[in-house]
């Protein structure tokens, strides 16, 4: 199994996760979920594998989340998942699936344990900002 990144190319965290995967020698499958959307089965599978709930993966600051009242304590995970299917932007990003597991890579340090091998040397983004230092720590 190769890596899969559920990716939003407009999101710097998502771009950074892709950069780190590539620096680790990965050629991940890139799924632009804002274009492809989500299915219930996929979301449930990702959340289960990551050990999180739909509420944990909800982008609570998104306009739709606020308008739909998804942060209210009486809203169920099923209701949140339905909203995520209708509004894919509501899912926290990026999500990476690797043979070692699944993680929402925010913070970026969540990605490092999924890599097949530790990174050697620093990893920088397109602007030269260090994403992972030479000791393999995400910054």
N, C-alpha and C positions, 0 to 999 in steps of 0.2 A: 504494500500500500504506500502510495506516495502521500505527500502532504497536500492538504486542501486548505485554502484560505478563503473564507467568506469575506469578501473585500468590497470596500467602497473607495474607489480611486481618488475621490475628493477629500478623503479623511487622512490627515497626516499620520495618525497612529496606524492606520491600515497600511499606508504606503511604507511606513517604517518596519512593520512586521514583515511585509513582503521583502524588503531589503535584507532583513536579518535572515530570513529563510534562504534567500539566494546566496548570501554570504556563507551560509552553512552548507552550501553545495546542493541545496534543494531546487528542484524545478517544479514548484507546486502547481496543482490545478487551481486556477483562479476563478472563483465564482462571484460575479458581480451581482449580489443578491438584490440590489435595487432594480436591476433589469429582469432577473429570473424569478424573483419572489421567493417565498418560503412555502413549504407544505407543513401541515401539522406533524406528520411522521418525522420529517427531517428535524424540525425544531425540538420535538420531544426527544429524539435520539441524541441530538447535540447536547441538550441540557442535561439529560441523564448521564451521558458519558463524561460531561464536565463536572457533574456533581452539584449542579445549581438548579434553581427554580426559574420559571419564566419571569417572576418578579425580579430575581437577581439579574437577569439579562435585559431587563427593560431600561431603555433610555428615558429616564423619568423627566428629564429636562426638555424633551421634544414637545413641540406645540401640540401634536395630536395626543400625546400621553396626558397632557394637562387638560385638553378639551374633553377627552373621553373619561377623565377622572380615574385613570388607571392606578394611581397611587393610593386610592382609598383602601382601607384595610379589608373591606368586604368584597373586593374584586378578586375573583378566583384566578388561578393559573390558566384554566381553560379560557376564561374571558380575555386574559392578557394575550394568550397565544392566538386567539381569533383576531384580536386587534393587530398583532404582529403580521399575520397573514395579509390583512387588509392594508396595513401601513408598514411595509418592510423596514422603513427607517427606524422603527421603534426598537429594533434589536441592537444591543450594544455590539460594537465592532472593535477590532476584527475578531473573528472566531477562527481558530486554526485547529484542524484535525490531523493528527499524525498517528502512527502505530502506537506511540507511547501514551496517547490520550487526546483529549479535547480541552481547549482553554479559551476563554475570552481573554484576549491579550491586551488588557487594559487593567493594570499596568503592564508594560512590555516585559517585565521580569517573568510574567506568567508563561511566556513563550519559551524561554530558555530551557526548562526541564523537558520540553517536548522534542528538542533537537536530537538528531541521531548521534551527534558528536559535539563536544564543546567547541566554541568558536576560538580561533587563534588570531590574535591581534584585534585591534579596534575595528568597529564597523561604524561607518558614517553615512549620513543621509546625503541626498543630492546637493545640499548646501554646505556640506562639510561638518555638520553637527555630529558629535559622537553619540551614537545610539547604544553601543556596547563597548566598554573600555577594554584595554589590553589584558585585563584579568578575567574577562568574560562576564562582567557585571553590567546589567542594563541600567542606563542612566535616565 
